Every structure is written in structure tokens, then in C-alpha cells.
């Protein structure tokens, strides 16, 4: 079985919000490994969203995250 991280996106704000701690770790590790820059943005959900400073970084991050599959 293949697992994918769970997240939601806010394209207008260029934010990606990992839904759980496991997804957050997998996504952040992927972005850091690929040198995609992001900042943390406060949310009302208790965990910050990942905010990107430009559309290029946001689109690259989104593409990388969509391709993540973890073998279970």
C-alpha cells in the first residue's frame, strides 16, 4: 500500500497546510531536500501553513508534494 501526505492548499496566498504531523514532516523533508524556500504562516488550526514568497517556489513545492508516495 502507498501512503500520500495529506494537505490543503490556498493558491491565492501561496500556502500549503499539512493536515497532520506525519504529513508535515514528510512535506518539510521533501522541500528541504529540494531546496525549496518557505516560511511558516500562522493559522487558526494550531499548526502553521507553509507560505512561499513567489509563485515559482509555490508551484515547485506543489508539484513535488503531489508526487510523494511512501511504501507501507
N, C-alpha and C positions, 0 to 999 in steps of 0.2 A: 504494500500500500504506500502511496506517495502522499506526503503532507505538504500543504502550502501555508505560508503565513497569512494571517487574517489582518486586514487593514481597511481603512476607508480613505478616500481622497477628497480634497477640496481644491479643485483646479484653479478657481479664481484667486485663492490665497497661496497657491503653490505649496500645499501642505499634504502630508501623508501621515495618517494616525494609525500606528499599530494597535490592534484591539486588546492584545494580551501580552504578558511578559515574555513568553516564548517567542511570539511573533516579533516583538520589539528587538529582542537580542539577535534573532536571525536577520532581520532587516538592517539593523545598525551595523552588524558584522559585514554584511554584503556591501553596504555603501562605503564603509571604511576601507574594505579590501580593494574597492574600485575607485578610491579617492574622490568620491562624490561628496561635496561640501554641503552641510546642512546646519541649521541652528534649531534649538528647542523653542517651541512656542506654547505658552500656557493655554490650557483648555479647561472647561468646566468638568471634565471627566476624571480629574485626578492625575492623569498622566499627560505629559506634553506631546504635541504633534511635532513632526519633523518639518521644518519650513526651509524652503530653498530660495536662495537670493535671486535666481534667474530661471527663466523658462528652460534653458538648456540643461541645467542640473536637475530640475524637476522632471523633465521628460526622460532623461537618462535613468534617474532613480526609479521612476515608474516602470520603465521597460525592464530594468534589472530585477525588480521585485516581482513582476509578473512571471518571470522565468524561474523563480526559485521553486524547487521541488526537493523535499527531503525524503529519502527512503526510510521507511519504518520497519 
